[in-house]
Amino acid sequence: MRHCGDAIFSGSGRDIESLGLGVVHPAPGLTRPPEELAADTAQQVLVSSLRLLALNRYFVGRRDGRAEDSNAPEPLQRWLSAVEDLHEVDRGVLHNWARNELPHGGQVAQRWLVRLDQCIVSPPSDALWECPRCRWRHMHASAGVCTKCRSSLLLDAEVSPHDVEDYYRTLAQSGAPIRRLDKLVYRSIGVVDCYPSRGQVDFFRDPFGEMRVVGLCERCKNVEDHPGTACSNCGANDGSEFRHVQLAKPAGFRTEWLDGTAYEGSRERLSRASPPRLVVDRRAMPIDHDDHGLAVRAGQTQLYTINDNRGHGFRFQRSSQPTGGWLALGSFDGVPPVSWTPCD
C-alpha cells in the first residue's frame, strides 16, 4: 500500500488531484463529516483532511502512527483553524471532529495514518479551483481554503481543468511550446521533422512520427490501446462517450515566429491537451488487494497525455514552403502570412 500512496500523493507536488485524475474519498458510510457545516462543505472538509494528511506522508507504510488520542498533525490543525475562521465556526469544533472521526481503530486514518484500503478514488470533476496565491489545484472547493497555503479559494469554480496548465506541463504536453532563449512565447501551428541531407536540412521526412488508433472514453476517462466497439472498462458505446481517434507522436513542432509575445511569468494557459489518462486493462491488472468491497488492481500500464485540441482534433495540410512542414488548419487568427499558406 505504501507504493499506492507514493503514486497517489506524490511528494513532488503532483498528486492525483492536482493532476486532475481523480479525488480520494473515504469508503461510503465509513466517516461522518462535521455536522456544523453545510453538507457539501462538510464533505469537502473530510476529503481535504485526508488529502492534507497524505500529502504530508501521514499514510500507512510511510510513517509511524501517533497516539489515537493525540491532536491532529500540525498541518491539518492549521488548515482546520483557517476553515473555522472562514465559516465563523467556534474555534476547536473541527479539531474535535477530526479527533473523534479520523484516528481511532476502524476509522479511515487510524493513528492519524490514512488507510488507503479504506479509500476510493472518484473520477475527476469538470471544474477546478486554483489557489490565486500559490496556484495549488483542487477538484472541489476545499471548504474555501487552499490545502497548501491556506489562502481563500472562490466558492465557485473559476476554470475547467482543460484551461489551466503550468509551464512544465505545457512543455511536456507540447500544446504550445515555450521558447525561453529570447523570453518570448510562440504558438505551435504545425509539425515538422528536420534532418541533415547532403549538407542541408530536409523538413519533410516523417513529421507525424509513430501513429496509432486508440479509443477514448469520456464516461470513465479510460484509454483503449486496442479499441473495440465499446469501452472495456465501463461499457460505454455511444459515439458521444466512446470514440476512436488517431494519435501521432510528432518529431517536432513548427511555431509562428512572426508573432512572438513577451514571456512574463512561469506559466501560460496555452495548452490544448487533455488531462493525463491511464489504460485500464483488467486482464493485465489482477486484483492485488480486496478488503470490504474495495478492490485494488496492480500492474503495468500506459499513461497518455493527448493534445486533442480540447476535443476537436486537428486537420493538417502540407505547407507550400520547403521549411513549412505540415500546418494545422485553424491555427491562424485571420489571414496567415503568405509564406505559411497551406497547399493541398
C-alpha positions as CSV (number, residue, x, y, z in Angstrom):
1,M,0.0,0.0,0.0
2,R,2.9,2.3,0.5
3,H,3.6,2.3,-3.2
4,C,0.0,3.2,-3.9
5,G,0.3,6.1,-1.5
6,D,3.5,7.3,-3.2
7,A,1.8,7.2,-6.6
8,I,-1.4,8.9,-5.5
9,F,0.1,11.5,-3.3
10,S,3.4,12.3,-5.0
11,G,5.8,14.3,-2.9
12,S,6.9,16.3,-6.0
13,G,3.7,18.3,-5.9
14,R,1.9,16.2,-8.5
15,D,-0.7,14.3,-6.5
16,I,-3.6,12.7,-8.2
17,E,-6.0,15.6,-7.5
18,S,-3.7,18.4,-8.8
19,L,-3.1,16.4,-12.0
20,G,-6.9,16.2,-12.5
21,L,-7.0,12.4,-12.4
22,G,-9.4,12.0,-9.5
23,V,-10.3,12.7,-5.9
24,V,-9.6,10.4,-2.9
25,H,-12.6,9.8,-0.6
26,P,-13.2,7.5,2.4
27,A,-15.3,4.4,1.6
28,P,-19.0,5.3,1.7
29,G,-20.5,5.3,5.1
30,L,-17.2,5.0,6.9
31,T,-16.6,8.6,8.2
32,R,-19.1,11.1,9.4
33,P,-18.5,14.7,8.1
34,P,-18.7,17.6,10.5
35,E,-22.3,18.4,11.3
36,E,-21.6,22.1,12.0
37,L,-21.2,22.9,8.3
38,A,-23.4,22.6,5.2
39,A,-23.4,19.1,3.7
40,D,-21.3,20.0,0.7
41,T,-18.8,22.0,2.7
42,A,-18.6,19.3,5.4
43,Q,-17.8,16.6,2.7
44,Q,-15.0,18.9,1.4
45,V,-13.5,19.2,4.9
46,L,-13.4,15.4,5.1
47,V,-11.8,14.9,1.7
48,S,-9.3,17.7,2.1
49,S,-8.3,16.5,5.5
50,L,-7.4,13.1,4.1
51,R,-5.5,14.8,1.2
52,L,-3.6,17.0,3.5
53,L,-2.6,14.2,5.8
54,A,-1.4,12.0,2.9
55,L,0.5,14.8,1.2
56,N,2.4,15.2,4.4
57,R,3.2,11.5,4.3
58,Y,0.7,10.5,7.0
59,F,-0.4,7.3,5.4
60,V,0.2,3.6,6.2
61,G,3.7,2.4,5.3
62,R,5.3,5.9,5.3
63,R,5.3,7.0,8.9
64,D,4.9,5.5,12.4
65,G,1.5,6.3,13.8
66,R,0.7,8.7,16.6
67,A,-1.4,8.0,19.7
68,E,-5.1,7.9,18.8
69,D,-6.0,10.4,21.5
70,S,-3.3,12.9,20.3
71,N,-4.0,16.1,18.4
72,A,-4.0,16.1,14.6
73,P,-0.7,16.7,12.9
74,E,0.2,20.4,12.7
75,P,-0.5,20.9,9.0
76,L,-4.0,19.6,9.5
77,Q,-4.6,21.7,12.6
78,R,-3.6,24.9,10.9
79,W,-5.9,24.2,7.9
80,L,-8.9,23.3,10.1
81,S,-8.4,26.5,12.0
82,A,-8.5,28.5,8.8
83,V,-11.7,26.8,7.8
84,E,-13.2,27.6,11.2
85,D,-12.3,31.2,10.8
86,L,-13.7,31.4,7.2
87,H,-17.0,29.8,8.1
88,E,-17.3,31.5,11.5
89,V,-17.4,28.2,13.4
90,D,-16.4,28.2,17.1
91,R,-12.7,27.6,17.5
92,G,-11.9,23.9,18.2
93,V,-15.1,22.5,16.7
94,L,-13.4,21.0,13.6
95,H,-10.4,19.9,15.7
96,N,-12.8,17.9,17.9
97,W,-14.5,16.4,14.9
98,A,-11.1,15.3,13.5
99,R,-10.1,13.7,16.8
100,N,-13.4,11.8,17.1
101,E,-13.8,10.7,13.5
102,L,-10.4,10.0,12.0
103,P,-7.7,8.4,14.1
104,H,-9.4,5.6,16.1
105,G,-9.5,1.8,15.4
106,G,-11.6,1.0,12.3
107,Q,-11.6,4.6,11.1
108,V,-10.1,6.0,7.9
109,A,-7.0,7.5,9.4
110,Q,-6.2,5.2,12.3
111,R,-3.4,6.6,14.5
112,W,-3.5,9.6,12.1
113,L,-2.3,7.5,9.1
114,V,-4.6,7.4,6.1
115,R,-5.7,3.8,5.4
116,L,-5.7,3.6,1.6
117,D,-7.5,0.3,1.8
118,Q,-10.4,2.2,3.2
119,C,-10.5,4.8,0.5
120,I,-11.8,5.1,-3.1
121,V,-10.8,7.3,-6.0
122,S,-13.7,9.1,-7.7
123,P,-13.5,10.3,-11.3
124,P,-12.4,14.0,-11.7
125,S,-14.9,16.7,-11.9
126,D,-15.3,19.1,-14.8
127,A,-14.4,22.1,-12.6
128,L,-11.2,23.2,-11.0
129,W,-10.4,25.5,-8.1
130,E,-6.9,27.1,-8.3
131,C,-5.4,29.0,-5.4
132,P,-4.8,32.6,-6.6
133,R,-1.8,32.8,-4.3
134,C,0.2,29.5,-4.7
135,R,-1.6,28.0,-7.8
136,W,-2.3,24.8,-6.0
137,R,-5.2,22.9,-7.6
138,H,-8.3,21.4,-6.1
139,M,-11.0,19.3,-7.8
140,H,-13.6,20.7,-5.3
141,A,-14.0,24.0,-3.3
142,S,-12.0,22.6,-0.3
143,A,-14.3,24.4,2.1
144,G,-13.0,27.7,0.6
145,V,-9.4,27.2,1.9
146,C,-6.3,26.1,0.0
147,T,-4.8,22.9,1.4
148,K,-1.3,24.1,0.6
149,C,-1.0,27.8,1.7
150,R,-4.4,28.2,3.5
151,S,-5.4,31.2,1.3
152,S,-9.1,31.7,0.4
153,L,-10.5,30.0,-2.6
154,L,-13.5,31.0,-4.6
155,L,-16.6,29.1,-3.7
156,D,-17.5,28.7,-7.4
157,A,-15.1,27.0,-9.8
158,E,-13.1,29.6,-11.8
159,V,-11.9,27.4,-14.7
160,S,-12.0,24.0,-16.2
161,P,-9.1,21.6,-15.8
162,H,-8.5,21.8,-19.6
163,D,-7.9,25.6,-19.3
164,V,-5.2,25.6,-16.7
165,E,-1.6,24.5,-17.4
166,D,1.7,25.3,-15.7
167,Y,4.9,26.0,-17.5
168,Y,6.4,22.5,-17.2
169,R,3.2,20.7,-18.0
170,T,2.8,22.9,-21.1
171,L,6.2,21.9,-22.3
172,A,5.6,18.2,-21.6
173,Q,2.2,18.2,-23.4
174,S,3.6,20.3,-26.3
175,G,0.3,22.1,-26.8
176,A,2.1,25.3,-27.5
177,P,5.9,25.2,-26.9
178,I,7.5,28.0,-25.0
179,R,10.9,29.2,-26.2
180,R,12.8,30.9,-23.3
181,L,16.0,32.0,-25.0
182,D,14.5,35.3,-26.2
183,K,11.8,35.4,-23.4
184,L,9.0,35.2,-26.0
185,V,6.1,32.8,-26.3
186,Y,5.2,31.4,-29.7
187,R,2.2,29.4,-30.9
188,S,2.5,25.9,-32.3
189,I,0.9,25.9,-35.7
190,G,2.1,22.7,-37.2
191,V,4.6,19.7,-37.1
192,V,7.9,19.2,-38.8
193,D,10.8,16.8,-38.9
194,C,14.2,18.3,-39.6
195,Y,17.2,16.1,-40.5
196,P,20.5,16.7,-42.4
197,S,20.7,15.9,-46.0
198,R,23.8,16.5,-48.1
199,G,24.9,19.5,-46.1
200,Q,21.4,21.0,-46.0
201,V,18.3,20.5,-43.8
202,D,15.3,18.4,-45.1
203,F,12.0,19.3,-43.4
204,F,9.8,16.5,-44.9
205,R,11.0,13.2,-43.6
206,D,8.3,11.9,-41.1
207,P,6.9,14.8,-39.1
208,F,4.0,12.8,-37.6
209,G,6.2,10.0,-36.2
210,E,4.6,7.0,-34.6
211,M,0.9,6.7,-35.5
212,R,-1.8,4.6,-33.7
213,V,-5.5,4.4,-33.2
214,V,-6.9,4.4,-29.6
215,G,-10.3,4.5,-28.0
216,L,-11.2,7.5,-25.7
217,C,-14.0,7.1,-23.2
218,E,-15.4,10.3,-21.9
219,R,-17.5,8.5,-19.2
220,C,-14.7,6.8,-17.2
221,K,-11.7,8.6,-18.9
222,N,-10.2,5.3,-20.0
223,V,-7.9,4.9,-23.0
224,E,-8.2,1.7,-25.1
225,D,-4.9,0.6,-26.6
226,H,-6.8,-1.9,-28.9
227,P,-10.3,-0.3,-29.1
228,G,-13.4,-2.3,-29.9
229,T,-16.9,-1.0,-30.3
230,A,-17.3,-0.2,-26.6
231,C,-15.2,0.8,-23.6
232,S,-13.9,-2.4,-21.9
233,N,-13.9,-0.7,-18.5
234,C,-17.3,0.8,-18.2
235,G,-19.2,-0.4,-21.3
236,A,-19.9,3.0,-22.9
237,N,-20.6,2.6,-26.6
238,D,-22.4,5.8,-27.5
239,G,-20.5,7.9,-30.1
240,S,-20.5,10.9,-27.8
241,E,-18.9,8.9,-24.9
242,F,-16.6,6.5,-26.7
243,R,-14.8,7.2,-29.9
244,H,-11.8,6.1,-31.9
245,V,-9.1,8.7,-32.6
246,Q,-5.8,8.5,-34.5
247,L,-2.8,9.7,-32.5
248,A,0.6,10.9,-33.7
249,K,3.8,11.4,-31.9
250,P,5.4,14.4,-33.8
251,A,9.1,14.7,-34.2
252,G,8.9,18.4,-33.8
253,F,6.7,21.5,-33.9
254,R,6.6,24.5,-36.2
255,T,6.0,27.8,-34.4
256,E,4.8,31.1,-35.8
257,W,8.0,33.0,-35.4
258,L,6.4,36.3,-36.7
259,D,4.1,36.5,-33.7
260,G,6.0,36.1,-30.5
261,T,4.7,37.8,-27.4
262,A,6.6,38.7,-24.2
263,Y,7.0,35.9,-21.7
264,E,6.0,37.4,-18.4
265,G,5.7,34.6,-15.9
266,S,6.3,31.0,-15.0
267,R,3.1,29.7,-16.5
268,E,0.9,30.2,-19.5
269,R,-2.7,29.0,-20.2
270,L,-1.9,27.8,-23.6
271,S,-2.1,24.0,-23.8
272,R,-5.0,22.3,-25.7
273,A,-4.1,18.9,-24.1
274,S,-6.5,16.8,-22.1
275,P,-5.6,15.6,-18.5
276,P,-3.4,12.5,-18.4
277,R,-5.3,9.2,-18.9
278,L,-4.5,5.7,-17.9
279,V,-5.1,2.5,-19.9
280,V,-7.2,0.3,-17.7
281,D,-6.8,-3.4,-18.8
282,R,-8.5,-5.6,-16.3
283,R,-6.9,-8.7,-17.8
284,A,-3.4,-7.4,-17.3
285,M,-4.1,-5.9,-13.9
286,P,-5.3,-8.7,-11.5
287,I,-6.7,-7.8,-8.1
288,D,-3.8,-7.2,-5.7
289,H,-5.9,-6.4,-2.6
290,D,-9.6,-6.9,-1.7
291,D,-11.0,-5.7,1.5
292,H,-14.6,-4.9,2.4
293,G,-15.6,-4.4,-1.2
294,L,-12.7,-2.3,-2.2
295,A,-10.6,-3.9,-4.9
296,V,-7.1,-2.6,-5.7
297,R,-5.7,-3.7,-9.1
298,A,-2.0,-3.6,-9.7
299,G,0.1,-4.0,-12.9
300,Q,2.0,-2.1,-15.5
301,T,0.0,0.2,-17.9
302,Q,0.4,3.1,-20.2
303,L,-0.1,6.7,-19.3
304,Y,-1.3,9.0,-22.2
305,T,-1.3,12.8,-22.4
306,I,-3.2,13.7,-25.5
307,N,-3.3,17.1,-27.2
308,D,-6.7,16.8,-28.7
309,N,-7.4,20.5,-29.3
310,R,-9.9,20.5,-26.4
311,G,-11.8,17.6,-28.0
312,H,-11.9,19.0,-31.5
313,G,-8.9,17.2,-33.0
314,F,-6.6,18.6,-35.7
315,R,-6.5,18.7,-39.5
316,F,-3.2,19.1,-41.3
317,Q,-2.1,20.3,-44.7
318,R,1.4,20.4,-46.2
319,S,2.9,23.8,-46.4
320,S,3.7,25.4,-49.8
321,Q,7.1,26.4,-48.4
322,P,10.1,24.0,-48.2
323,T,10.6,24.7,-44.5
324,G,7.0,24.9,-43.5
325,G,6.3,21.2,-42.6
326,W,2.7,20.3,-42.1
327,L,0.4,23.1,-40.8
328,A,-2.6,22.6,-38.5
329,L,-5.7,24.2,-40.2
330,G,-7.3,26.7,-37.9
331,S,-4.1,27.7,-36.1
332,F,-4.1,31.2,-37.5
333,D,-6.1,34.3,-36.5
334,G,-7.3,36.0,-39.6
335,V,-5.3,35.6,-42.8
336,P,-1.9,33.8,-42.3
337,P,1.3,35.2,-43.9
338,V,1.8,34.1,-47.5
339,S,4.9,32.1,-46.5
340,W,2.7,29.9,-44.3
341,T,-0.1,29.2,-46.7
342,P,-1.0,25.5,-46.7
343,C,-1.3,23.7,-50.0
344,D,-3.2,20.5,-51.0
